């Protein structure tokens, strides 16, 4: 749209260029500007061209030059401070050319930046380097000039050239990128390319003045168009905001679907595991039922056995009481026997002591010659030995009876404790027996309840199996859903970005262009820009600007040449002298 608008305005410019009558003397100023690499001014040289005829004696050029040089033979002007007076009759012999230099601010602000691999760089430092180059050329404060920018690029050096909003043409091995700028506000132009052993030719910027006469009612139409653009821009802004919210919601939906997919996948895996283990659980419950039935059968026998043990313990306890009484009687009899043995042992000891004297007498008579006496003596001696042995045996028996009596007492006490423990055991078994009596009926109730539970597990696990199959199908069906919705979100993001670009790069720029276009209404009433040297006084004048930067070249070794033996003056024509303006 903006390119079309520019073409329309260019049409107006071609029709309505400022012109003067060729019956008068006309001065054409060509302003040659040597630019630094950043676009700032280094040197200004003006070449003036006078043509036409006049009845006046002199044509006066207003302006004060720092340096002045006449380029026309046989004509000498009169220089009076800030006036240069040329005799008009000299124009009968041909046009007049002269040049001068001055220091003055240009009616345009230029700025040129260079970048290599994304970093800004001083232009001369580009020489010989390799990388991705970007050139930014901005034009500001140019209300009078229609400007053309020409950037020549060698195809031996540059490739992948991208000239944003520029027009390109190729002649031989050089591509020239051309940008056209109208006096309709500030603008920035960009070139990107891949460079190898970089060198740059001079950037040439030419500008001409123009006067645009627009229809009086154009402003109304532009105003209506601007209002329509505003409405479309606001609608697009709302549509963009809604699209962004929709895209955010879709992205949230993608996250939710991803979580849902993961949850369904885990749920499906868990249900499969439940379905797999349900058969094991069912078998375990059935086995448990069988165990309960066996427990019931064994419990009846166990109850009978406990009852028998209880009966036996009761009988044993009764017999133990009788045994306890017998042990008490035994202990009393042993005590009495011990007392008798003690008396016997004492008597035998006394007998043995009295008989000892008799034995001593018998020993003395044992050597008697009387056989009867010897026989009597031997009998006494043997009797003494027997009494001694009998006394010793009685003593030992008494001692044994003491031990037996003690053991009998201990046995009696131990049996009393045993009888007491047996009585407690009998009471415990009696309680156990009473507790076991209702157990079989209660166990019947447990078996009945567990059987119902087991019967209920079969349809439950059948349902779980169906759920597992359904979840498996659902998991398979939802696997691709997040990716598909994510593609939808990407598409919505592209739509949002497209709406943003439509508004920012479309409607808003169109609106800006229309404002610039509206600003041109009444341009015909604006003061004409005729002369760079003195626009107020030089009425019969036209002006154009030719601006040029220095090239960027690789510094090559130079071989010094032999100095000339004589000085030769070479005469140059006008075209050669004009070219020299940029070499000074």
C-alpha positions as CSV (number, residue, x, y, z in Angstrom):
1,X,0.0,0.0,0.0
2,X,2.7,2.4,0.9
3,X,4.7,1.6,-2.3
4,X,1.5,2.3,-4.3
5,X,1.0,5.6,-2.4
6,X,4.7,6.5,-3.2
7,X,4.2,5.8,-6.9
8,X,1.1,8.1,-6.9
9,X,3.1,10.9,-5.3
10,X,6.0,10.4,-7.7
11,X,3.5,10.9,-10.5
12,X,2.6,14.3,-9.0
13,X,6.2,15.1,-8.6
14,X,7.0,14.4,-12.3
15,X,4.1,16.6,-13.3
16,X,4.7,19.5,-10.9
17,X,8.5,19.9,-10.6
18,X,9.4,23.5,-9.9
19,X,10.3,25.2,-13.1
20,X,11.3,28.7,-14.3
21,X,10.7,30.4,-17.6
22,X,13.6,29.7,-20.0
23,X,13.2,33.2,-21.5
24,X,15.0,34.5,-18.3
25,X,18.5,33.7,-17.1
26,X,18.4,30.6,-14.9
27,X,20.9,29.4,-12.4
28,X,21.2,25.6,-11.9
29,X,23.0,24.7,-8.7
30,X,24.5,21.2,-8.4
31,X,25.6,20.6,-4.8
32,X,28.4,18.0,-4.6
33,X,28.7,16.7,-1.0
34,X,31.6,14.5,0.1
35,X,30.2,12.4,3.0
36,X,32.0,10.6,5.8
37,X,31.2,7.0,6.1
38,X,28.6,7.7,8.8
39,X,26.7,10.2,6.5
40,X,28.0,13.4,8.1
41,X,29.2,16.2,5.9
42,X,32.9,16.4,5.1
43,X,33.1,18.9,2.2
44,X,30.5,20.8,0.1
45,X,31.3,22.0,-3.5
46,X,28.7,23.8,-5.6
47,X,28.9,23.9,-9.4
48,X,26.7,26.7,-10.9
49,X,25.4,26.7,-14.4
50,X,23.9,29.9,-16.0
51,X,21.8,29.8,-19.1
52,X,19.2,31.9,-20.9
53,X,19.0,35.6,-21.8
54,X,18.0,38.9,-20.2
55,X,17.6,42.5,-21.0
56,X,19.3,43.3,-17.7
57,X,23.0,44.2,-17.8
58,X,23.9,41.8,-15.1
59,X,22.6,38.5,-13.5
60,X,23.3,38.6,-9.8
61,X,24.0,35.4,-7.9
62,X,23.5,35.9,-4.2
63,X,25.8,33.9,-1.9
64,X,29.1,34.1,-0.1
65,X,31.5,31.3,-1.0
66,X,34.6,30.3,1.0
67,X,36.5,29.6,-2.3
68,X,35.4,30.7,-5.7
69,X,36.7,29.5,-9.2
70,X,35.5,30.6,-12.6
71,X,35.2,27.6,-15.1
72,X,34.4,29.7,-18.1
73,X,37.0,31.4,-20.4
74,X,36.8,35.0,-21.4
75,X,34.2,35.9,-18.8
76,X,35.0,37.6,-15.6
77,X,32.3,38.3,-12.9
78,X,32.2,41.2,-10.5
79,X,32.4,39.9,-6.9
80,X,31.0,42.2,-4.3
81,X,30.9,40.6,-0.9
82,X,28.0,38.2,-1.0
83,X,27.1,39.0,-4.7
84,X,28.5,37.6,-7.9
85,X,27.5,39.7,-10.9
86,X,27.7,38.2,-14.4
87,X,27.3,40.2,-17.6
88,X,24.3,38.8,-19.4
89,X,25.7,39.6,-22.8
90,X,28.3,36.9,-22.2
91,X,25.5,34.3,-22.4
92,X,25.2,35.1,-26.1
93,X,28.4,33.2,-26.6
94,X,27.5,30.2,-24.4
95,X,26.5,29.1,-20.9
96,X,28.6,30.1,-17.9
97,X,30.0,27.6,-15.3
98,X,31.6,28.4,-12.0
99,X,32.1,26.7,-8.6
100,X,32.6,27.5,-5.0
101,X,32.9,25.9,-1.6
102,X,31.1,26.8,1.6
103,X,30.2,25.4,5.0
104,X,26.5,25.1,5.6
105,X,24.0,22.7,7.1
106,X,22.3,20.5,4.4
107,X,18.4,20.5,4.2
108,X,18.6,16.8,5.0
109,X,20.0,14.7,7.9
110,X,21.7,11.4,6.9
111,X,23.0,8.7,9.2
112,X,24.7,5.5,8.0
113,X,25.6,2.6,10.3
114,X,27.5,-0.6,9.5
115,X,27.2,-4.0,11.3
116,X,29.2,-7.2,11.0
117,X,27.8,-10.4,12.4
118,X,25.3,-8.3,14.5
119,X,27.9,-5.9,16.0
120,X,28.3,-2.2,14.9
121,X,31.6,-1.5,13.2
122,X,33.5,1.5,11.9
123,X,33.2,1.3,8.1
124,X,36.9,1.3,7.2
125,X,37.4,-1.7,9.6
126,X,35.1,-3.8,7.3
127,X,37.8,-3.9,4.6
128,X,39.0,-7.5,4.0
129,X,36.7,-9.0,6.6
130,X,34.2,-11.9,6.1
131,X,30.8,-12.3,7.6
132,X,27.2,-11.1,7.6
133,X,27.0,-7.4,6.9
134,X,24.1,-5.0,7.5
135,X,23.9,-1.4,6.4
136,X,21.3,1.0,7.9
137,X,20.7,4.3,6.1
138,X,18.3,6.8,7.8
139,X,16.9,10.0,6.4
140,X,15.5,12.7,8.7
141,X,14.3,16.3,8.4
142,X,14.0,16.3,4.6
143,X,10.9,18.4,3.9
144,X,12.0,19.6,0.4
145,X,14.0,16.9,-1.2
146,X,13.0,13.8,-3.1
147,X,15.9,11.5,-2.5
148,X,17.4,8.5,-4.2
149,X,19.9,6.2,-2.6
150,X,22.2,4.0,-4.7
151,X,24.3,1.3,-3.1
152,X,26.5,-0.6,-5.5
153,X,27.5,-4.1,-4.4
154,X,30.0,-6.3,-6.1
155,X,28.7,-9.8,-6.7
156,X,32.3,-11.1,-6.4
157,X,32.2,-10.0,-2.8
158,X,28.6,-10.2,-1.7
159,X,25.9,-13.0,-1.9
160,X,22.4,-13.5,-0.3
161,X,21.7,-9.8,-0.7
162,X,18.5,-8.8,0.9
163,X,17.4,-5.2,0.1
164,X,14.4,-4.4,2.3
165,X,12.0,-2.1,0.4
166,X,14.7,-1.5,-2.2
167,X,14.8,-2.0,-5.9
168,X,17.8,-3.9,-7.4
169,X,19.4,-4.0,-10.8
170,X,22.4,-6.0,-12.0
171,X,24.9,-4.8,-14.6
172,X,27.8,-7.1,-15.1
173,X,29.1,-8.2,-11.7
174,X,27.6,-5.3,-9.8
175,X,24.1,-5.2,-8.2
176,X,22.9,-1.7,-7.4
177,X,20.3,-1.4,-4.7
178,X,18.1,1.7,-5.1
179,X,15.9,3.3,-2.4
180,X,13.6,6.2,-3.2
181,X,12.6,8.6,-0.4
182,X,9.8,11.2,-0.6
183,X,9.6,14.3,1.6
184,X,7.0,12.6,3.8
185,X,8.7,12.0,7.1
186,X,11.7,10.1,8.4
187,X,12.6,6.6,7.1
188,X,15.3,4.0,7.6
189,X,16.5,1.7,4.9
190,X,18.4,-1.6,5.4
191,X,20.6,-3.9,3.3
192,X,21.8,-7.3,4.5
193,X,24.3,-9.6,2.7
194,X,27.0,-12.2,3.2
195,X,30.4,-10.8,2.4
196,X,33.8,-12.2,1.8
197,X,37.0,-10.1,1.7
198,X,34.6,-7.1,2.0
199,X,35.1,-4.0,0.0
200,X,32.4,-1.3,-0.6
201,X,32.0,1.2,-3.4
202,X,30.8,4.7,-2.6
203,X,27.1,5.1,-1.6
204,X,25.6,7.8,-3.8
205,X,22.6,9.9,-2.6
206,X,21.0,12.3,-4.9
207,X,18.2,14.8,-4.1
208,X,16.0,17.1,-6.1
209,X,13.5,19.7,-4.9
210,X,9.8,19.4,-5.8
211,X,6.6,21.3,-5.3
212,X,3.4,19.2,-5.0
213,X,0.0,20.7,-5.9
214,X,-2.8,18.5,-4.5
215,X,-6.5,18.8,-5.1
216,X,-8.3,21.0,-2.5
217,X,-10.7,18.3,-1.5
218,X,-8.1,15.6,-1.1
219,X,-7.8,16.2,2.6
220,X,-11.5,15.3,3.2
221,X,-11.1,12.0,1.3
222,X,-7.8,11.2,3.2
223,X,-9.5,12.1,6.5
224,X,-12.3,9.7,5.8
225,X,-9.9,7.0,4.7
226,X,-7.8,7.6,7.9
227,X,-11.0,7.2,10.0
228,X,-11.7,3.9,8.2
229,X,-8.1,2.8,8.8
230,X,-8.5,3.7,12.5
231,X,-11.6,1.6,12.8
232,X,-10.0,-1.3,11.0
233,X,-6.9,-0.9,13.2
234,X,-9.0,-0.9,16.4
235,X,-10.9,-3.9,15.2
236,X,-7.7,-5.7,14.3
237,X,-6.3,-4.8,17.7
238,X,-9.3,-6.3,19.5
239,X,-9.1,-9.3,17.2
240,X,-5.4,-9.7,18.0
241,X,-6.1,-9.4,21.8
242,X,-8.9,-12.0,21.5
243,X,-6.6,-14.2,19.4
244,X,-3.9,-13.9,22.0
245,X,-6.3,-14.9,24.8
246,X,-7.6,-17.8,22.6
247,X,-4.0,-18.9,22.0
248,X,-3.2,-18.7,25.7
249,X,-6.3,-20.8,26.4
250,X,-5.4,-23.3,23.8
251,X,-1.9,-23.5,25.2
252,X,-3.4,-24.1,28.7
253,X,-5.7,-26.7,27.0
254,X,-2.6,-28.4,25.6
255,X,-1.0,-28.6,29.0
256,X,-4.3,-29.9,30.5
257,X,-4.6,-32.5,27.7
258,X,-1.0,-33.6,28.3
259,X,-1.7,-34.0,32.0
260,X,-5.0,-35.8,31.1
261,X,-3.2,-38.1,28.7
262,X,-0.5,-38.9,31.3
263,X,-3.2,-39.5,33.9
264,X,-5.2,-41.7,31.6
265,X,-2.1,-43.6,30.7
266,X,-1.2,-44.1,34.4
267,X,-4.8,-45.0,35.2
268,X,-4.9,-47.5,32.3
269,X,-1.6,-49.1,33.5
270,X,-3.0,-49.2,37.0
271,X,-6.3,-50.8,35.9
272,X,-4.4,-53.4,33.9
273,X,-2.4,-54.2,37.0
274,X,-5.6,-54.4,39.1
275,X,-7.2,-56.6,36.4
276,X,-4.1,-58.8,36.4
277,X,-4.0,-59.1,40.2
278,X,-7.8,-59.5,40.6
279,X,-7.6,-63.2,39.6
280,X,-4.9,-63.7,42.2
281,X,-7.1,-61.9,44.8
282,X,-10.1,-64.0,43.8
283,X,-8.1,-67.2,44.2
284,X,-6.8,-66.0,47.5
285,X,-10.3,-65.4,48.8
286,X,-11.5,-68.8,47.6
287,X,-8.5,-70.4,49.3
288,X,-9.3,-68.4,52.4
289,X,-12.8,-69.8,52.3
290,X,-11.5,-73.3,52.0
291,X,-9.2,-72.6,55.0
292,X,-12.1,-71.4,57.0
293,X,-14.0,-74.6,56.4
294,X,-11.0,-76.7,57.3
295,X,-10.6,-74.5,60.4
296,X,-14.2,-75.1,61.3
297,X,-13.7,-78.9,61.0
298,X,-10.5,-78.8,63.0
299,X,-11.9,-76.5,65.5
300,X,-14.6,-79.0,66.5
301,X,-11.9,-81.7,67.1
302,X,-9.8,-79.1,68.9
303,X,-12.7,-78.1,71.2
304,X,-13.3,-81.8,72.0
305,X,-9.5,-82.3,72.7
306,X,-9.5,-79.2,75.0
307,X,-12.5,-80.6,76.8
308,X,-10.8,-84.0,77.2
309,X,-7.6,-82.3,78.5
310,X,-9.7,-80.2,80.9
311,X,-11.3,-83.4,82.2
312,X,-8.0,-85.2,82.6
313,X,-6.5,-82.2,84.4
314,X,-9.4,-82.2,86.8
315,X,-8.9,-85.9,87.5
316,X,-5.1,-85.4,87.7
317,X,-5.6,-82.6,90.2
318,X,-7.8,-84.7,92.4
319,X,-5.2,-87.6,92.3
320,X,-2.5,-85.1,93.0
321,X,-4.2,-84.1,96.2
322,X,-4.2,-87.7,97.4
323,X,-0.5,-88.1,96.4
324,X,0.2,-85.0,98.4
325,X,-1.4,-86.6,101.5
326,X,0.6,-89.8,101.0
327,X,3.9,-87.8,100.7
328,X,3.0,-86.0,104.0
329,X,2.5,-89.4,105.7
330,X,5.8,-90.8,104.2
331,X,7.7,-87.8,105.4
332,X,6.3,-88.4,109.0
333,X,7.2,-92.1,109.0
334,X,10.7,-91.4,107.8
335,X,11.1,-88.9,110.6
336,X,10.0,-91.4,113.2
337,X,12.3,-94.1,111.6
338,X,15.2,-91.6,111.7
339,X,14.6,-90.9,115.4
340,X,14.8,-94.8,116.1
341,X,17.9,-95.1,114.0
342,X,19.5,-92.2,116.0
343,X,18.7,-94.1,119.3
344,X,20.1,-97.4,117.8
345,X,23.2,-95.6,116.7
346,X,23.8,-94.1,120.2
347,X,23.3,-97.5,121.8
348,X,25.7,-99.2,119.5
349,X,28.2,-96.5,120.1
350,X,28.0,-97.1,123.8
351,X,28.2,-100.8,123.3
352,X,31.2,-100.5,121.0
353,X,33.0,-98.3,123.6
354,X,32.3,-100.8,126.4
355,X,33.1,-103.8,124.3
356,X,36.5,-102.2,123.4
357,X,37.9,-102.9,126.8
358,X,36.7,-106.5,126.5
359,X,38.5,-106.7,123.1
360,X,41.7,-105.4,124.6
361,X,41.5,-108.1,127.2
362,X,40.7,-110.7,124.6
363,X,43.7,-109.7,122.6
364,X,46.0,-110.3,125.6
365,X,44.4,-113.7,126.1
366,X,44.7,-114.7,122.4
367,X,48.2,-116.0,122.9
368,X,47.1,-118.2,125.9
369,X,48.1,-121.9,125.8
370,X,44.6,-122.8,126.8
371,X,42.7,-123.5,123.6
372,X,39.5,-122.6,125.2
373,X,40.8,-119.3,126.4
374,X,42.2,-118.6,122.9
375,X,38.9,-119.5,121.3
376,X,37.0,-117.3,123.7
377,X,39.5,-114.5,123.1
378,X,39.1,-114.8,119.3
379,X,35.3,-114.8,119.6
380,X,35.4,-111.6,121.7
381,X,37.7,-110.0,119.1
382,X,35.4,-110.9,116.2
383,X,32.4,-109.8,118.2
384,X,34.1,-106.5,118.7
385,X,34.7,-106.1,115.0
386,X,31.1,-106.9,114.2
387,X,29.9,-104.4,116.8
388,X,32.1,-101.8,115.3
389,X,30.9,-102.5,111.8
390,X,27.3,-102.6,113.1
391,X,27.8,-99.2,114.8
392,X,29.3,-97.7,111.7
393,X,26.4,-99.1,109.5
394,X,23.9,-97.7,112.0
395,X,25.6,-94.3,111.8
396,X,25.6,-94.4,108.0
397,X,22.0,-95.5,107.9
398,X,21.1,-92.6,110.2
399,X,23.0,-90.3,107.9
400,X,21.1,-91.7,104.9
401,X,17.8,-91.3,106.7
402,X,18.6,-87.7,107.3
403,X,19.1,-87.2,103.6
404,X,16.0,-89.2,102.8
405,X,14.0,-87.2,105.2
406,X,15.2,-84.0,103.6
407,X,14.5,-85.3,100.1
408,X,11.1,-86.4,101.2
409,X,10.3,-82.9,102.5
410,X,11.6,-81.3,99.3
411,X,9.5,-83.8,97.3
412,X,6.5,-82.9,99.3
413,X,7.0,-79.2,98.8
414,X,7.7,-79.6,95.0
415,X,4.6,-81.7,94.7
416,X,2.6,-79.0,96.5
417,X,3.8,-76.5,93.9
418,X,3.1,-78.9,91.1
419,X,-0.4,-79.5,92.5
420,X,-1.0,-75.7,92.7
421,X,0.2,-75.2,89.1
422,X,-1.9,-78.2,88.0
423,X,-4.9,-76.6,89.6
424,X,-4.3,-73.3,87.8
425,X,-3.9,-75.1,84.5
426,X,-7.1,-76.9,85.1
427,X,-8.9,-73.7,85.7
428,X,-7.3,-72.1,82.6
429,X,-8.3,-75.0,80.4
430,X,-11.8,-74.8,81.9
431,X,-12.0,-71.1,80.8
432,X,-10.6,-72.0,77.4
433,X,-13.2,-74.7,77.0
434,X,-16.0,-72.3,77.9
435,X,-14.6,-69.7,75.3
436,X,-14.3,-72.3,72.6
437,X,-17.9,-73.5,72.9
438,X,-19.5,-70.6,70.8
439,X,-16.6,-70.4,68.4
440,X,-17.9,-72.9,65.8
441,X,-21.2,-71.0,65.4
442,X,-19.3,-67.6,65.1
443,X,-16.9,-69.2,62.5
444,X,-20.0,-70.3,60.5
445,X,-21.1,-66.6,60.4
446,X,-17.6,-65.6,59.2
447,X,-17.6,-68.3,56.5
448,X,-21.0,-67.1,55.3
449,X,-19.9,-63.5,55.2
450,X,-16.6,-64.2,53.5
451,X,-18.4,-66.4,50.9
452,X,-20.7,-63.5,50.1
453,X,-17.7,-61.2,49.7
454,X,-16.0,-63.7,47.4
455,X,-19.1,-64.1,45.3
456,X,-19.3,-60.3,45.0
457,X,-15.6,-60.0,43.8
458,X,-16.4,-61.9,40.6
459,X,-18.7,-59.3,39.0
460,X,-16.5,-56.5,40.5
461,X,-13.4,-57.7,38.9
462,X,-15.3,-58.4,35.7
463,X,-16.2,-54.7,35.7
464,X,-12.6,-53.7,36.4
465,X,-11.5,-55.8,33.4
466,X,-14.0,-53.9,31.2
467,X,-12.8,-50.5,32.6
468,X,-9.2,-51.5,32.0
469,X,-10.0,-52.3,28.3
470,X,-11.9,-49.0,28.0
471,X,-9.1,-47.0,29.6
472,X,-6.6,-48.7,27.2
473,X,-8.7,-47.7,24.2
474,X,-9.1,-44.1,25.7
475,X,-5.3,-43.9,26.3
476,X,-4.6,-44.9,22.7
477,X,-7.2,-42.4,21.4
478,X,-5.8,-39.5,23.5
479,X,-2.1,-40.0,22.8
480,X,-2.1,-37.8,19.7
481,X,-4.6,-35.3,21.0
482,X,-2.1,-32.9,22.8
483,X,0.1,-32.8,19.6
484,X,-2.9,-32.0,17.4
485,X,-4.1,-29.3,19.8
486,X,-0.5,-28.0,20.0
487,X,-0.5,-27.6,16.2
488,X,-3.8,-25.7,16.6
489,X,-2.1,-23.5,19.1
490,X,0.8,-22.9,16.8
491,X,-1.6,-22.0,14.0
492,X,-3.4,-19.6,16.4
493,X,-0.1,-18.1,17.3
494,X,0.7,-17.6,13.6
495,X,-2.7,-15.9,13.2
496,X,-2.0,-13.7,16.2
497,X,1.4,-12.7,14.8
498,X,-0.2,-12.1,11.4
499,X,-2.9,-9.9,13.0
500,X,-0.2,-8.0,14.9
501,X,1.9,-7.5,11.7
502,X,-1.3,-6.5,9.8
503,X,-2.0,-3.8,12.4
504,X,1.6,-2.6,13.0
505,X,3.1,-3.1,9.5
506,X,-0.2,-2.5,7.7
507,X,-2.9,-0.3,9.1
508,X,-0.7,1.8,11.3
509,X,1.9,2.4,8.6
510,X,-0.8,3.2,6.1
511,X,-2.3,5.6,8.6
512,X,1.2,7.2,9.1
513,X,1.6,7.5,5.4
514,X,-1.8,9.1,5.0
515,X,-0.9,11.6,7.7
516,X,2.3,12.4,5.8
517,X,0.2,12.5,2.6
518,X,-2.3,14.9,4.4
519,X,0.6,17.0,5.5
520,X,1.4,17.6,1.8
521,X,-2.0,19.3,1.3
522,X,-1.2,22.9,0.8
523,X,2.4,22.1,-0.2
524,X,1.9,24.4,-3.1
525,X,1.6,27.3,-0.7
526,X,4.9,26.4,1.0
527,X,8.0,28.4,0.3
528,X,9.8,27.0,-2.7
529,X,13.3,25.6,-2.2
530,X,15.3,27.0,-5.1
531,X,18.8,27.6,-3.9
532,X,21.1,26.0,-1.4
533,X,23.4,29.0,-1.4
534,X,20.7,31.6,-0.7
535,X,17.1,30.4,-1.1
536,X,15.6,33.8,-0.1
537,X,17.3,35.9,-2.8
538,X,18.1,33.5,-5.7
539,X,14.6,33.4,-7.2
540,X,15.5,32.2,-10.7
541,X,17.3,29.1,-9.5
542,X,17.0,25.4,-9.3
543,X,19.1,23.1,-7.1
544,X,20.0,19.4,-6.9
545,X,22.2,17.5,-4.5
546,X,24.7,14.7,-5.3
547,X,26.2,13.2,-2.1
548,X,28.8,10.5,-2.0
549,X,30.6,8.5,0.7
550,X,34.2,7.4,0.5
551,X,34.7,3.7,-0.7
552,X,35.9,1.0,1.7
553,X,38.9,-0.7,0.1
554,X,41.4,-3.2,1.2
555,X,44.8,-1.5,1.8
556,X,47.2,-3.0,-0.7
557,X,50.9,-2.5,-0.8
558,X,52.0,0.2,-3.1
559,X,55.2,0.2,-5.1
560,X,56.8,3.7,-5.1
561,X,57.2,5.1,-8.6
562,X,60.2,7.1,-9.9
563,X,59.6,10.9,-9.6
564,X,58.9,12.6,-12.9
565,X,61.8,14.6,-14.4
566,X,59.5,17.4,-15.5
567,X,56.1,18.8,-14.7
568,X,53.4,18.4,-17.3
569,X,50.2,20.5,-17.2
570,X,47.2,18.4,-18.3
571,X,44.2,20.3,-19.4
572,X,40.9,18.8,-18.3
573,X,37.4,19.1,-19.8
574,X,34.4,20.1,-17.8
575,X,33.2,16.5,-17.0
576,X,36.7,15.6,-15.7
577,X,36.7,18.6,-13.5
578,X,33.3,17.7,-12.1
579,X,34.6,14.2,-11.2
580,X,37.5,15.8,-9.5
581,X,35.1,17.5,-7.1
582,X,34.7,14.2,-5.2
583,X,38.5,13.5,-5.3
584,X,39.5,16.7,-3.6
